[in-house]
């Protein structure tokens, strides 16, 4: 803030500074010394804020001083009064060309060099996806990859899961058919936020991996037809999965989820796992849904990459959709195309990025 023009006055028990009201409770809650140096948590509970008023306030240098009705004078750095940045660093991409974010990162460098690690994690924040090469073909390598920034989220598919052809597939992913773009596990509450896949064997023909930026196309929908965007944010739809043992996962969530400020938080598109949508308003809902679905599957919307053995891809499952082209199977025998994957969480990735960026 520009301290040269900052003049304070007291109005109804609050500080007025630069045309903004700053209540006593806020000052007490955010003053210097209000938080522990270990963990950054506040030292006092909220009950201590009740009934506080500001009795006097002044600025000295880069600090606002406020004497409150409890007799204590609080110090608040002027920098604390600034608005937090609205931009989280994401760079949305509508086309495959715009989604490219530099060459793949070497896996050994990722494991050993914090600069390479920071670049990989930053690409997830920026583009929602990162590719690595040189990881070899040893099973469980993907676990070493995730351990560098966080923890594996275990599901009913196991700590690690193998995406390869099976003689009697229990899931379409375990067959050689192509898969439309989708997000994983929308039937969970909450769904995994990150997915990692390590290529152990590649198909001899086909099997390209497909990726599209769901947030970019949702924002394009919002710009073109705001009413369709709103329909997809306010209409919960059911997603379900039933396992071989009879266990059933079910979650009702909208296709697009936004926060209180209208910013996108997640996209859920998985047509195979979607149940019957509400009949009331179904015509308008399907117009909006198919509009978004068509945008995501436009010819230039997807990164199509035939991953080679030793490559790893990590992507944001709340933002990006993924799929694959059909490939020549091995007649139901194991082999031919083998990806080993796992889920992880974005908060751990962001925490690690903050640590190594400090």
GUPA-904046 format. One line per 5 residues: for each residue x, y, z of N, C-alpha, C, CB. Coordinates in steps of 0.1 Angstrom, whole numbers. Glycine has a CB too. Example, Ala and Ser with C-alpha at 12.3 -4.5 7.8 and 13.67 -1.06 7.14 Angstrom:
2
132:-57:78:123:-45:78:132:-33:78:113:-45:90; 128:-22:71:137:-11:71:129:0:79:141:-6:57 $
# end
This chain:
358
8:-12:0:0:0:0:9:13:0:-10:0:12; 4:23:-5:11:36:-6:9:43:8:6:45:-17; 20:42:16:18:48:30:18:63:30:30:43:39; 23:69:19:24:84:19:10:90:19:31:89:6; 0:83:14:-14:88:14:-23:81:24:-20:87:0 $
-17:73:33:-26:66:42:-28:75:55:-19:53:46; -41:78:57:-45:85:69:-56:76:75:-51:99:66; -54:75:88:-64:66:96:-74:74:103:-56:57:105; -86:69:105:-96:75:114:-104:63:120:-105:85:107; -110:66:131:-118:56:138:-133:59:135:-115:56:153 $
-140:48:131:-154:50:128:-161:37:132:-156:52:112; -171:39:142:-179:28:147:-170:16:152:-189:23:137; -159:20:159:-151:9:165:-141:2:155:-159:-1:171; -140:7:142:-131:1:133:-122:12:127:-139:-6:121; -111:7:122:-101:17:115:-106:18:100:-87:11:115 $
-106:31:96:-109:34:82:-96:39:76:-120:44:80; -91:31:66:-78:34:60:-79:33:45:-67:24:66; -76:44:38:-77:43:24:-91:40:18:-67:34:18; -101:43:26:-115:40:21:-119:27:25:-116:42:7; -111:19:32:-115:5:36:-117:4:51:-104:-5:31 $
-127:-3:55:-129:-5:70:-122:-17:74:-145:-7:73; -114:-16:85:-107:-28:91:-112:-30:105:-91:-25:90; -120:-40:107:-126:-42:121:-115:-47:131:-137:-52:120; -118:-44:143:-109:-48:154:-106:-63:154:-115:-44:167; -116:-71:152:-114:-86:152:-104:-90:141:-128:-93:149 $
-105:-84:129:-95:-87:119:-81:-83:123:-99:-80:106; -80:-71:129:-66:-66:133:-60:-76:144:-67:-52:139; -69:-80:154:-64:-89:164:-60:-102:158:-74:-90:175; -68:-107:148:-66:-120:143:-54:-121:134:-78:-124:135; -49:-109:128:-38:-110:118:-26:-101:122:-44:-105:105 $
-26:-97:135:-14:-89:140:-2:-98:141:-18:-83:153; 9:-91:141:22:-98:144:21:-105:157:34:-88:144; 26:-117:158:26:-125:170:13:-133:172:28:-116:182; 3:-131:163:-9:-138:165:-8:-153:162:-20:-132:157; 3:-157:154:4:-170:150:17:-176:156:5:-171:135 $
17:-189:158:29:-197:162:39:-197:151:25:-211:167; 52:-197:155:62:-198:145:63:-213:140:75:-193:150; 57:-222:148:57:-236:144:43:-239:138:60:-245:156; 43:-242:125:31:-245:119:22:-234:114:22:-253:128; 25:-222:119:17:-210:114:3:-209:119:18:-210:100 $
-1:-217:129:-15:-216:134:-17:-205:144:-19:-230:140; -29:-200:145:-32:-189:154:-30:-195:169:-46:-183:152; -26:-186:177:-24:-190:191:-37:-188:200:-13:-181:197; -46:-180:196:-58:-177:203:-70:-182:196:-59:-162:207; -81:-186:203:-93:-190:197:-101:-178:193:-101:-199:206 $
-112:-180:186:-121:-169:181:-128:-162:192:-130:-175:170; -131:-169:203:-139:-162:214:-132:-150:219:-141:-172:225; -118:-149:218:-111:-138:223:-113:-125:214:-96:-141:223; -120:-127:203:-122:-116:193:-135:-109:196:-121:-121:179; -144:-115:203:-157:-110:205:-157:-97:213:-166:-120:213 $
-165:-87:207:-166:-74:214:-155:-64:213:-169:-77:228; -144:-68:206:-133:-59:204:-137:-47:196:-121:-66:199; -131:-35:199:-133:-23:191:-119:-16:191:-143:-13:197; -118:-7:181:-105:0:179:-107:14:186:-102:2:164; -97:17:195:-97:30:202:-88:40:196:-93:27:217 $
-77:36:190:-68:45:184:-60:37:173:-58:52:194; -55:44:163:-48:38:152:-38:48:146:-57:31:141; -27:44:142:-17:52:135:-7:44:127:-9:61:145; -1:50:117:9:43:109:23:48:112:5:45:94; 32:39:113:46:42:115:54:34:105:51:40:130 $
60:40:95:67:33:85:58:24:77:78:24:91; 61:11:77:53:1:69:44:-7:78:62:-9:62; 40:-1:90:32:-9:100:20:0:105:41:-13:112; 9:-7:106:-3:-1:111:-4:-5:126:-16:-5:104; -5:5:135:-6:2:149:-21:5:153:4:11:158 $
-26:-4:161:-40:-2:165:-42:-6:180:-50:-10:157; -46:4:188:-49:1:202:-63:-3:204:-45:13:212; -66:-16:209:-79:-21:209:-85:-20:223:-79:-36:205; -98:-23:224:-105:-21:237:-100:-30:248:-120:-23:235; -92:-41:245:-87:-49:255:-74:-43:261:-84:-63:250 $
-70:-31:257:-58:-24:262:-46:-28:255:-57:-28:276; -46:-37:246:-34:-41:239:-33:-34:225:-34:-57:236; -20:-31:221:-18:-25:208:-13:-35:199:-8:-13:210; -19:-36:188:-16:-46:177:-8:-40:166:-28:-53:172; 2:-47:161:10:-43:150:6:-51:138:26:-44:153 $
3:-45:127:-1:-52:115:7:-46:103:-16:-51:112; 16:-54:97:23:-49:85:13:-44:74:33:-60:79; 16:-33:68:7:-28:57:6:-38:46:12:-14:52; 16:-46:43:16:-55:32:5:-66:35:29:-62:31; 2:-68:48:-9:-78:51:-23:-73:46:-9:-81:66 $
-24:-60:44:-37:-55:41:-40:-56:26:-38:-40:45; -30:-60:18:-32:-61:4:-41:-73:0:-19:-62:-4; -48:-72:-11:-56:-83:-16:-47:-95:-21:-66:-79:-27; -51:-107:-17:-43:-118:-22:-45:-120:-37:-48:-131:-15; -35:-125:-44:-36:-126:-59:-47:-135:-63:-23:-130:-65 $
-55:-132:-72:-66:-140:-77:-61:-151:-87:-77:-132:-84; -49:-149:-93:-44:-158:-103:-36:-169:-96:-35:-150:-113; -39:-181:-98:-32:-192:-91:-21:-197:-100:-42:-204:-88; -18:-191:-111:-7:-195:-119:-10:-204:-131:4:-201:-111; -23:-208:-132:-27:-217:-142:-27:-210:-156:-41:-223:-139 $
-23:-217:-166:-23:-212:-180:-32:-222:-188:-9:-211:-186; -44:-218:-190:-54:-227:-197:-50:-228:-212:-68:-221:-196; -53:-240:-217:-50:-242:-232:-62:-249:-239:-37:-251:-233; -65:-243:-250:-77:-248:-258:-72:-258:-269:-84:-237:-264; -59:-258:-272:-54:-266:-283:-42:-274:-278:-51:-258:-296 $
-39:-285:-285:-27:-293:-281:-14:-285:-282:-26:-305:-291; -13:-276:-292:-1:-268:-294:1:-259:-282:-2:-260:-307; -10:-253:-277:-9:-244:-266:-6:-251:-253:-22:-236:-264; -9:-264:-253:-7:-272:-240:8:-276:-239:-15:-284:-241; 16:-276:-249:30:-279:-248:37:-270:-239:37:-280:-262 $
45:-275:-230:52:-267:-220:67:-271:-218:45:-268:-206; 73:-272:-229:87:-275:-229:90:-290:-230:94:-271:-216; 102:-294:-232:105:-309:-234:103:-317:-222:120:-310:-239; 101:-330:-223:100:-338:-211:112:-336:-201:98:-353:-215; 109:-338:-189:119:-337:-178:126:-351:-176:113:-331:-165 $
139:-351:-174:146:-363:-172:143:-369:-158:161:-361:-174; 139:-382:-157:135:-387:-145:146:-387:-134:130:-402:-147; 158:-390:-138:169:-390:-128:171:-376:-123:182:-395:-135; 171:-366:-131:172:-352:-127:160:-349:-117:172:-342:-138; 149:-353:-120:137:-351:-112:139:-357:-98:124:-357:-118 $
145:-368:-97:148:-375:-84:159:-368:-76:151:-389:-86; 169:-362:-83:181:-358:-76:182:-343:-76:193:-363:-83; 175:-335:-84:178:-321:-85:165:-313:-82:183:-317:-99; 165:-305:-72:153:-298:-68:148:-288:-78:156:-290:-55; 158:-283:-87:153:-274:-98:145:-281:-108:166:-268:-105 $
149:-294:-111:141:-302:-120:127:-306:-114:148:-315:-124; 128:-309:-101:115:-312:-94:106:-300:-94:118:-316:-79; 111:-288:-91:103:-276:-91:97:-273:-104:111:-264:-86; 105:-275:-115:99:-273:-128:88:-283:-131:110:-275:-139; 89:-296:-127:79:-305:-130:66:-302:-122:84:-319:-125 $
67:-298:-110:56:-294:-102:49:-282:-107:59:-293:-87; 57:-272:-111:52:-260:-116:44:-262:-129:64:-250:-119; 48:-271:-137:41:-274:-149:27:-280:-146:48:-285:-158; 26:-287:-135:12:-292:-131:3:-280:-127:13:-301:-119; 9:-270:-120:1:-258:-117:-2:-250:-129:9:-249:-107 $
8:-249:-138:6:-241:-150:-3:-247:-161:20:-237:-156; 1:-259:-165:-6:-266:-176:-15:-277:-172:4:-270:-186; -13:-282:-160:-21:-294:-155:-15:-307:-159:-35:-293:-160; -3:-307:-165:3:-320:-170:18:-318:-171:-4:-324:-183; 25:-329:-169:39:-329:-171:43:-343:-175:47:-325:-158 $
53:-344:-185:59:-356:-190:73:-358:-185:58:-357:-205; 77:-370:-181:91:-373:-178:96:-385:-187:92:-376:-163; 108:-385:-189:114:-396:-197:126:-403:-189:119:-391:-211; 130:-414:-193:142:-421:-187:139:-428:-174:152:-411:-185; 126:-432:-172:123:-438:-159:125:-453:-159:109:-435:-155 $
129:-459:-171:131:-473:-172:117:-481:-172:139:-478:-160; 118:-494:-170:106:-502:-171:104:-511:-159:106:-511:-183; 110:-507:-148:108:-515:-136:95:-512:-129:120:-512:-126; 87:-522:-126:74:-520:-119:77:-513:-105:67:-533:-116; 67:-505:-101:67:-497:-89:75:-485:-90:72:-506:-77 $
81:-481:-101:88:-469:-103:79:-457:-101:94:-468:-117; 66:-458:-104:57:-447:-102:55:-444:-87:43:-451:-108; 57:-453:-79:57:-450:-64:69:-442:-60:57:-463:-56; 80:-444:-66:92:-436:-63:90:-422:-68:105:-442:-69; 83:-421:-80:80:-408:-86:71:-400:-77:73:-410:-99 $
60:-405:-71:51:-398:-63:58:-395:-50:38:-406:-61; 66:-403:-44:72:-401:-31:81:-389:-31:80:-413:-27; 85:-384:-43:93:-372:-44:86:-360:-40:99:-371:-58; 72:-360:-41:65:-348:-37:53:-350:-28:60:-341:-50; 49:-363:-26:38:-365:-17:35:-379:-14:25:-359:-24 $
22:-383:-14:19:-396:-9:8:-402:-19:13:-396:5; 9:-415:-20:-1:-422:-29:-14:-423:-21:4:-437:-32; -25:-421:-29:-38:-423:-23:-43:-437:-28:-48:-412:-28; -45:-445:-18:-49:-459:-21:-64:-459:-23:-45:-469:-10; -69:-467:-33:-83:-469:-35:-86:-484:-36:-88:-461:-48 $
-99:-487:-40:-102:-501:-42:-95:-507:-54:-117:-502:-44; -88:-499:-62:-80:-504:-73:-66:-508:-68:-79:-494:-84; -63:-505:-55:-50:-508:-49:-42:-496:-48:-43:-518:-58; -30:-498:-41:-21:-487:-40:-15:-483:-54:-9:-491:-31; -12:-493:-61:-8:-491:-76:-18:-500:-84:7:-496:-78 $
-20:-496:-96:-29:-503:-105:-23:-505:-118:-43:-497:-106; -26:-516:-125:-20:-519:-138:-30:-518:-149:-14:-534:-138; -27:-509:-158:-36:-507:-170:-31:-515:-181:-38:-492:-173; -36:-527:-183:-32:-536:-194:-43:-546:-198:-19:-544:-191; -42:-552:-209:-53:-561:-214:-54:-573:-205:-50:-565:-228 $
-66:-577:-202:-69:-589:-195:-78:-598:-203:-75:-586:-181; -77:-611:-201:-85:-621:-208:-100:-618:-205:-81:-635:-205; -103:-616:-193:-117:-613:-189:-117:-599:-181:-123:-624:-180; -117:-589:-189:-116:-575:-182:-128:-572:-174:-114:-565:-193; -125:-567:-162:-135:-562:-153:-138:-547:-155:-131:-565:-138 $
-131:-541:-164:-132:-527:-166:-127:-525:-181:-123:-518:-156; -133:-515:-187:-129:-512:-201:-115:-508:-203:-138:-501:-207; -109:-502:-192:-95:-498:-192:-86:-510:-194:-92:-491:-180; -91:-522:-191:-83:-534:-192:-86:-542:-204:-85:-543:-179; -90:-535:-215:-92:-540:-228:-86:-531:-238:-108:-542:-231 $
-84:-535:-251:-77:-526:-260:-86:-516:-267:-71:-535:-271; -99:-514:-263:-108:-505:-269:-103:-490:-266:-122:-507:-265; -107:-481:-275:-105:-467:-272:-114:-462:-261:-107:-459:-285; -109:-451:-254:-117:-446:-243:-119:-431:-246:-110:-448:-230; -131:-426:-246:-134:-412:-247:-127:-404:-235:-149:-409:-247 $
-125:-391:-237:-119:-383:-227:-128:-384:-214:-118:-369:-232; -122:-384:-203:-129:-385:-190:-120:-381:-179:-135:-400:-188; -127:-378:-167:-119:-377:-155:-121:-390:-147:-124:-364:-147; -112:-393:-139:-112:-406:-131:-120:-404:-118:-98:-411:-128; -127:-415:-114:-133:-417:-101:-143:-405:-97:-122:-418:-91 $
-152:-401:-106:-161:-390:-102:-171:-396:-92:-168:-384:-114; -172:-409:-90:-181:-415:-81:-175:-415:-66:-184:-429:-85; -163:-409:-64:-158:-408:-51:-160:-395:-45:-143:-412:-51; -160:-394:-32:-162:-381:-25:-152:-380:-14:-177:-380:-19; -140:-373:-16:-137:-366:-28:-130:-375:-38:-128:-354:-25 $
-129:-370:-51:-122:-378:-61:-107:-375:-60:-127:-374:-75; -99:-384:-65:-84:-381:-65:-81:-369:-73:-76:-393:-70; -72:-361:-69:-69:-349:-76:-57:-350:-86:-66:-338:-67; -49:-360:-84:-38:-362:-94:-37:-377:-98:-24:-358:-87; -33:-379:-110:-30:-393:-115:-17:-394:-121:-41:-398:-124 $
-9:-404:-118:4:-407:-124:3:-420:-132:15:-407:-114; 9:-420:-144:10:-433:-152:24:-435:-157:0:-432:-164; 29:-447:-155:43:-450:-159:42:-461:-170:52:-455:-148; 48:-459:-182:47:-468:-193:58:-479:-191:49:-461:-206; 54:-491:-189:63:-502:-188:64:-509:-201:58:-512:-177 $
53:-511:-208:53:-516:-222:44:-508:-230:49:-531:-222; 47:-505:-243:39:-498:-252:33:-507:-262:47:-487:-259; 21:-504:-267:14:-512:-277:22:-511:-290:0:-507:-279; 22:-522:-298:29:-522:-311:21:-513:-321:30:-536:-316; 8:-511:-319:1:-503:-329:-11:-496:-321:-5:-512:-340 $
-11:-483:-322:-21:-475:-315:-19:-473:-301:-34:-482:-317; -30:-469:-293:-29:-467:-279:-24:-454:-275:-20:-477:-273; -25:-444:-284:-20:-430:-280:-28:-425:-268:-22:-421:-292; -21:-419:-259:-28:-412:-248:-33:-398:-252:-18:-411:-235; -45:-395:-247:-51:-382:-251:-54:-374:-238:-65:-385:-258 $
-51:-361:-240:-53:-352:-228:-59:-339:-234:-40:-349:-221; -69:-333:-226:-75:-320:-229:-77:-312:-217:-89:-322:-237; -76:-299:-218:-78:-290:-206:-92:-287:-204:-70:-277:-209; -99:-294:-195:-113:-292:-192:-116:-278:-187:-117:-302:-182; -107:-272:-180:-110:-258:-175:-110:-248:-187:-99:-254:-165 $
-101:-250:-196:-101:-241:-207:-114:-241:-215:-89:-244:-217; -119:-253:-218:-131:-255:-226:-143:-251:-218:-132:-269:-231; -143:-253:-205:-154:-248:-196:-155:-233:-197:-153:-253:-182; -143:-226:-196:-143:-212:-197:-148:-207:-210:-129:-206:-193; -144:-214:-221:-149:-210:-234:-164:-212:-235:-142:-219:-245 $
-169:-222:-229:-184:-224:-228:-190:-212:-220:-188:-237:-222; -184:-208:-209:-189:-197:-201:-190:-184:-209:-181:-195:-188; -179:-182:-217:-178:-170:-225:-189:-170:-236:-164:-168:-231; -191:-181:-242:-200:-182:-254:-214:-183:-250:-197:-194:-262; -218:-191:-240:-232:-193:-235:-232:-194:-220:-238:-206:-242 $
-232:-183:-213:-231:-184:-198:-242:-192:-192:-232:-170:-193; -254:-192:-199:-265:-200:-193:-262:-215:-193:-278:-197:-201; -255:-220:-203:-252:-234:-204:-241:-237:-193:-246:-238:-218; -232:-228:-191:-222:-230:-181:-229:-231:-167:-212:-218:-180; -238:-222:-165:-245:-222:-152:-253:-235:-150:-255:-210:-151 $
-259:-240:-160:-267:-252:-159:-258:-264:-154:-274:-256:-172; -246:-264:-159:-236:-275:-156:-230:-273:-142:-225:-276:-166; -231:-261:-136:-226:-259:-123:-237:-261:-112:-221:-245:-122; -249:-260:-116:-260:-260:-105:-268:-273:-105:-269:-249:-107; -265:-283:-115:-273:-295:-116:-265:-307:-111:-278:-297:-130 $
-267:-312:-100:-259:-324:-96:-264:-336:-104:-262:-327:-80; -254:-345:-108:-257:-357:-115:-251:-368:-108:-253:-356:-130; -256:-380:-109:-250:-392:-102:-239:-398:-110:-261:-402:-98; -229:-402:-103:-218:-411:-109:-217:-423:-100:-204:-403:-110; -216:-435:-106:-215:-447:-98:-206:-457:-103:-229:-453:-96 $
-201:-465:-95:-192:-477:-99:-195:-488:-89:-177:-473:-99; -197:-500:-95:-199:-512:-86:-188:-522:-89:-213:-518:-89; -181:-526:-79:-171:-536:-80:-175:-550:-81:-161:-534:-68; -166:-559:-84:-169:-573:-86:-175:-579:-74:-157:-580:-91; -171:-574:-62:-176:-580:-49:-189:-574:-45:-165:-578:-39 $
-194:-565:-53:-207:-558:-49:-206:-545:-42:-214:-567:-40; -193:-540:-40:-192:-527:-33:-196:-516:-43:-177:-525:-29; -203:-506:-39:-208:-496:-48:-204:-482:-43:-224:-497:-48; -198:-475:-52:-194:-461:-49:-204:-452:-57:-179:-458:-54; -209:-441:-50:-218:-432:-56:-216:-418:-51:-233:-437:-52 $
-216:-409:-60:-215:-394:-56:-223:-386:-66:-200:-390:-57; -230:-376:-60:-238:-367:-68:-231:-354:-68:-253:-366:-63; -226:-350:-80:-219:-337:-81:-222:-331:-95:-204:-339:-79; -221:-318:-96:-223:-312:-109:-211:-315:-119:-225:-297:-108; -213:-313:-131:-202:-315:-141:-191:-305:-138:-207:-314:-155 $
-195:-293:-136:-186:-282:-133:-188:-277:-119:-187:-270:-143; -178:-276:-111:-179:-271:-97:-171:-258:-96:-174:-281:-87; -177:-248:-90:-170:-235:-88:-170:-231:-73:-178:-224:-96; -161:-222:-70:-161:-217:-56:-170:-205:-54:-146:-214:-52; -169:-199:-43:-178:-188:-40:-176:-176:-49:-177:-184:-26 $
-164:-175:-55:-161:-163:-63:-163:-167:-78:-146:-159:-62; -169:-179:-81:-172:-183:-94:-160:-189:-102:-176:-171:-102; -149:-191:-95:-137:-198:-101:-139:-213:-102:-124:-194:-94; -135:-219:-113:-136:-233:-114:-128:-240:-104:-132:-237:-128; -134:-250:-98:-126:-259:-88:-124:-273:-94:-134:-260:-75 $
-134:-278:-102:-132:-291:-108:-142:-293:-119:-134:-302:-97; -138:-303:-127:-147:-307:-138:-148:-322:-137:-141:-303:-152; -160:-327:-139:-163:-342:-138:-170:-346:-151:-172:-345:-125; -163:-353:-159:-169:-358:-171:-164:-373:-172:-164:-350:-184; -174:-382:-171:-171:-396:-173:-185:-402:-177:-166:-403:-159 $
-187:-402:-190:-200:-406:-195:-203:-421:-192:-201:-404:-210; -193:-429:-191:-196:-443:-188:-200:-445:-174:-183:-452:-191; -196:-437:-165:-199:-438:-151:-211:-430:-146:-187:-435:-142; -217:-422:-156:-227:-413:-152:-241:-420:-152:-228:-401:-162; -249:-417:-141:-262:-423:-140:-272:-414:-147:-266:-425:-126 $
-285:-417:-145:-296:-409:-151:-296:-395:-145:-309:-416:-149; -296:-385:-153:-297:-371:-149:-311:-368:-145:-291:-362:-160; -313:-357:-137:-327:-354:-134:-335:-351:-147:-327:-341:-125; -348:-356:-147:-356:-354:-159:-360:-339:-161:-368:-363:-158; -363:-333:-149:-367:-319:-150:-355:-311:-156:-371:-313:-136 $
-357:-304:-166:-346:-296:-173:-337:-304:-181:-339:-288:-162; -340:-316:-184:-330:-325:-190:-326:-320:-204:-336:-339:-191; -336:-314:-211:-333:-310:-225:-322:-299:-225:-346:-305:-232; -324:-289:-216:-314:-278:-215:-301:-284:-210:-319:-267:-206; -301:-293:-200:-289:-299:-195:-281:-306:-205:-292:-308:-183 $
-288:-314:-213:-281:-321:-224:-275:-312:-235:-290:-332:-230; -282:-301:-238:-277:-292:-247:-263:-286:-242:-287:-280:-250; -263:-283:-229:-251:-277:-223:-240:-288:-222:-254:-272:-209; -244:-300:-218:-234:-311:-216:-228:-314:-230:-241:-323:-210; -236:-316:-240:-231:-320:-253:-223:-309:-260:-242:-325:-262 $
-226:-297:-257:-218:-285:-261:-204:-286:-256:-225:-272:-257; -203:-288:-242:-190:-289:-236:-183:-302:-241:-191:-290:-221; -190:-313:-242:-184:-326:-246:-178:-324:-260:-194:-337:-246; -185:-318:-269:-181:-316:-283:-168:-307:-283:-191:-310:-291; -168:-297:-275:-156:-288:-274:-144:-296:-270:-158:-276:-265 $
-145:-305:-260:-134:-312:-255:-129:-322:-265:-138:-320:-242; -138:-327:-274:-134:-338:-283:-131:-332:-297:-144:-348:-284; -130:-319:-299:-127:-313:-311:-113:-318:-316:-127:-297:-310; -110:-319:-329:-98:-325:-334:-85:-318:-329:-98:-324:-349; -85:-305:-327:-73:-298:-322:-72:-296:-307:-71:-285:-329 $
-82:-301:-300:-83:-299:-285:-74:-307:-277:-97:-300:-281; -70:-319:-282:-63:-329:-274:-48:-330:-278:-70:-342:-276; -40:-332:-267:-27:-337:-269:-28:-352:-271:-18:-334:-256; -23:-357:-282:-23:-371:-285:-9:-376:-286:-31:-374:-299; -5:-384:-276:9:-388:-275:10:-403:-273:16:-380:-263 $
18:-409:-282:21:-424:-280:33:-425:-271:23:-431:-294; 29:-427:-258:40:-428:-248:49:-440:-250:33:-428:-234; 61:-438:-248:71:-449:-249:75:-455:-236:84:-443:-256; 80:-467:-236:85:-473:-223:95:-464:-216:91:-487:-226; 93:-462:-203:101:-453:-195:96:-439:-193:115:-453:-201 $
85:-436:-200:79:-423:-198:69:-423:-187:72:-418:-211; 68:-412:-180:58:-410:-169:50:-398:-172:65:-409:-155; 37:-398:-170:29:-386:-171:21:-384:-158:19:-387:-183; 21:-372:-154:14:-368:-142:4:-357:-146:23:-363:-130; -9:-358:-142:-18:-348:-146:-29:-345:-135:-25:-352:-159 $
-35:-334:-136:-44:-329:-126:-58:-335:-130:-45:-313:-126; -63:-344:-122:-75:-351:-125:-88:-342:-122:-77:-363:-116; -86:-331:-116:-98:-322:-114:-99:-312:-126:-96:-314:-101; -88:-311:-133:-88:-301:-144:-87:-307:-158:-76:-291:-142; -79:-317:-160:-76:-323:-173:-85:-336:-174:-62:-327:-175 $
-89:-338:-187:-95:-351:-191:-85:-359:-198:-108:-349:-199; -86:-372:-197:-77:-381:-204:-85:-392:-211:-66:-387:-195; -78:-398:-221:-84:-410:-228:-74:-417:-235:-96:-405:-237; -78:-426:-244:-68:-432:-252:-74:-437:-265:-61:-444:-245; -65:-439:-275:-70:-444:-288:-69:-460:-287:-60:-440:-300 $
-78:-466:-295:-77:-481:-295:-64:-486:-299:-88:-487:-304; -60:-498:-295:-47:-504:-299:-49:-519:-303:-37:-502:-288; -39:-524:-310:-40:-538:-314:-36:-546:-301:-29:-541:-325; -46:-554:-297:-45:-562:-285:-37:-574:-287:-58:-565:-279; -35:-581:-276:-27:-594:-276:-36:-606:-275:-16:-594:-265 $
-49:-604:-279:-58:-615:-278:-62:-619:-264:-52:-627:-285; -62:-610:-255:-66:-613:-241:-55:-618:-232:-76:-624:-242; -43:-620:-238:-31:-624:-230:-25:-611:-224:-21:-632:-238; -19:-612:-212:-13:-601:-206:-1:-597:-215:-9:-604:-191; 1:-584:-216:12:-579:-224:8:-570:-235:20:-591:-229 $
17:-565:-243:14:-557:-254:13:-542:-250:0:-561:-260; 6:-538:-240:6:-524:-235:4:-525:-220:-6:-516:-242; 13:-519:-212:12:-520:-198:16:-507:-192:22:-531:-193; 7:-500:-186:9:-488:-178:6:-491:-164:0:-476:-184; 15:-487:-155:12:-488:-141:10:-474:-135:24:-495:-133 $
-1:-473:-127:-5:-460:-123:-8:-459:-108:-16:-455:-131; -11:-447:-103:-15:-445:-90:-22:-431:-89:-4:-447:-79; -28:-429:-78:-34:-416:-75:-26:-409:-64:-49:-417:-71; -27:-396:-64:-20:-387:-54:-29:-375:-52:-5:-384:-57; -24:-366:-44:-32:-354:-41:-25:-341:-44:-37:-354:-26 $
-32:-331:-49:-26:-319:-53:-21:-311:-41:-36:-311:-61; -27:-312:-30:-22:-304:-19:-8:-307:-14:-32:-305:-7; -5:-320:-15:9:-324:-12:19:-319:-22:10:-339:-11; 15:-319:-35:23:-313:-45:26:-298:-43:17:-315:-59; 15:-291:-39:17:-276:-37:25:-274:-25:3:-270:-36 $
24:-282:-14:31:-280:-2:46:-282:-5:27:-290:9; 50:-293:-13:63:-295:-17:69:-284:-25:65:-309:-24; 61:-279:-35:66:-268:-43:68:-256:-35:55:-265:-54; 60:-253:-25:63:-241:-16:75:-243:-8:51:-239:-7; 78:-256:-4:90:-258:4:103:-256:-4:90:-273:9 $
103:-261:-16:116:-260:-24:117:-247:-31:116:-271:-35; 106:-239:-32:106:-226:-37:110:-215:-27:93:-222:-44; 110:-219:-14:112:-209:-4:127:-205:-3:108:-214:10 $
# end
